[in-house]
Amino acid sequence: MVQIGNVPEIVSVKACLITLQEQEVITAWELPYENLLTRLTAAIFYFSLEKNVQLSEIQNMLQSFGTPVCEENKDTLSDLSYRLTFLEV
């Protein structure tokens, strides 16, 4: 059984985002309300890209986790530029 706030798929995506930040593909990322999540499809990640990085590159890098949807952030939960969700796992 999945424990709230400890979802293996979310942990894997977070590890990927940390790696992308270390590789200077993204400048920052965050996952609000992480401790309430029980599945990846409910998670909303936010991130900002480094200059000269295309949004499609991020989507390609995240394909192994499901169907990523990256779009401009219009939410008020984060000041970061882009919003990332997954349609299916």
C-alpha positions as CSV (number, residue, x, y, z in Angstrom):
1,M,0.0,0.0,0.0
2,V,1.2,3.5,-0.9
3,Q,1.9,5.7,2.1
4,I,0.7,9.3,1.8
5,G,3.7,11.5,1.0
6,N,5.9,8.5,0.1
7,V,4.9,7.5,-3.4
8,P,7.7,5.7,-5.3
9,E,6.8,7.3,-8.7
10,I,6.9,10.8,-7.2
11,V,10.2,10.0,-5.5
12,S,11.6,8.9,-8.9
13,V,10.4,12.1,-10.7
14,K,11.9,14.2,-7.8
15,A,15.2,12.4,-8.3
16,C,15.1,13.1,-12.0
17,L,14.4,16.8,-11.4
18,I,17.3,17.0,-8.9
19,T,19.5,15.5,-11.6
20,L,18.2,18.0,-14.2
21,Q,19.0,20.8,-11.8
22,E,22.5,19.5,-11.2
23,Q,23.0,19.2,-15.0
24,E,21.8,22.9,-15.3
25,V,18.8,22.0,-17.5
26,I,16.4,23.5,-15.0
27,T,17.1,26.3,-12.5
28,A,14.7,25.3,-9.8
29,W,11.7,23.0,-9.1
30,E,9.1,22.5,-6.4
31,L,6.2,20.2,-5.5
32,P,3.6,21.9,-3.3
33,Y,1.6,19.8,-0.9
34,E,3.9,16.8,-1.4
35,N,3.0,15.2,1.9
36,L,-0.7,14.9,0.8
37,L,-0.1,13.1,-2.4
38,T,-1.0,9.4,-3.0
39,R,-0.3,9.1,-6.8
40,L,1.8,10.7,-9.5
41,T,-1.2,11.8,-11.5
42,A,-2.3,14.0,-8.6
43,A,1.1,15.7,-8.4
44,I,1.7,19.2,-9.8
45,F,5.4,20.0,-10.1
46,Y,6.7,23.5,-11.0
47,F,10.0,24.3,-12.6
48,S,12.0,27.0,-14.4
49,L,14.3,26.2,-17.4
50,E,17.8,27.3,-17.9
51,K,18.3,29.6,-20.9
52,N,18.6,27.8,-24.3
53,V,16.7,24.7,-23.0
54,Q,13.6,23.8,-24.9
55,L,10.5,22.6,-23.1
56,S,10.3,19.6,-25.4
57,E,13.6,18.4,-24.0
58,I,12.2,18.2,-20.5
59,Q,9.1,16.3,-21.8
60,N,11.4,13.8,-23.6
61,M,13.5,13.3,-20.4
62,L,10.3,12.5,-18.3
63,Q,8.6,10.1,-20.7
64,S,9.7,7.1,-18.7
65,F,7.5,8.2,-15.8
66,G,4.2,8.4,-17.9
67,T,2.8,11.0,-20.1
68,P,4.2,14.4,-19.0
69,V,2.4,17.6,-19.7
70,C,4.5,20.7,-19.5
71,E,2.9,24.1,-19.9
72,E,3.3,27.7,-18.9
73,N,2.5,28.2,-15.2
74,K,-0.6,30.3,-14.6
75,D,-1.2,29.0,-11.1
76,T,-0.7,31.0,-8.0
77,L,0.9,28.1,-6.0
78,S,4.3,28.8,-7.5
79,D,6.3,31.7,-9.0
80,L,8.3,29.2,-11.2
81,S,7.7,29.4,-15.0
82,Y,6.3,26.0,-15.9
83,R,3.8,23.5,-14.6
84,L,4.4,19.7,-14.9
85,T,1.7,17.0,-14.6
86,F,1.4,13.4,-15.7
87,L,-1.7,12.1,-17.5
88,E,-1.0,8.4,-16.9
89,V,1.7,6.3,-15.3
